[in-house]
Amino acid sequence: MSDTSNTPVHEEDHTGPIKTPKQLLLAVLYSFVVPIFVIIGLVYYVTSANKPQAGSVNLEQSVTARIQKVGTVEIRDANRPMKTGEQVFQAQCTACHTAGVAGAPKIGDVAAWAPRIKTGYDTLLNSALKGKNAMGAQSGGDFDDFEIARAVVYLANAGGGKFAEPVKPVPVAK
């Protein structure tokens, strides 16, 4: 025999706190409205801190920074002693040409420098000043073009070249 009885199921066993459609609508409405007000309150709380406006702390410095020109001019001493090729190499070129980074010929590597030396001093200097492949332009940097020329001669001669040390042109008096 089966245990199926025809006893009615009690409704009170399956009911929840919402008993009418009006209560259901209010519950749905509050479930959307209450979180929105909580979020608005949190945003207001976070943004209500006493923060100084941009530029109000040091007004003169902040205005100067905002109206600063795009470029700057750096004036160097034209009569400063010129660096030697080795000094420029140690300061500017050694990072790549000592380790051979990014295809740079290593200093003293005769096989790597031979095809470059065949192109001539002017081509090597032009490549150094304007940049070539992964090497950026060296002109306009920390060193004068004449100092870069000295470094080119130093590197090329270390790789088997026989270039003469460049001579700084004397400015013509007007």
PyMOL commands that set and color helices and strands:
alter all, ss='L'
color gray80, all
select helices_A, chain A and resi 11-14+21-47+59-66+85-97+101-103+110-118+121-130+145-158
alter helices_A, ss='H'
color red, helices_A
deselect
rebuild
show_as cartoon
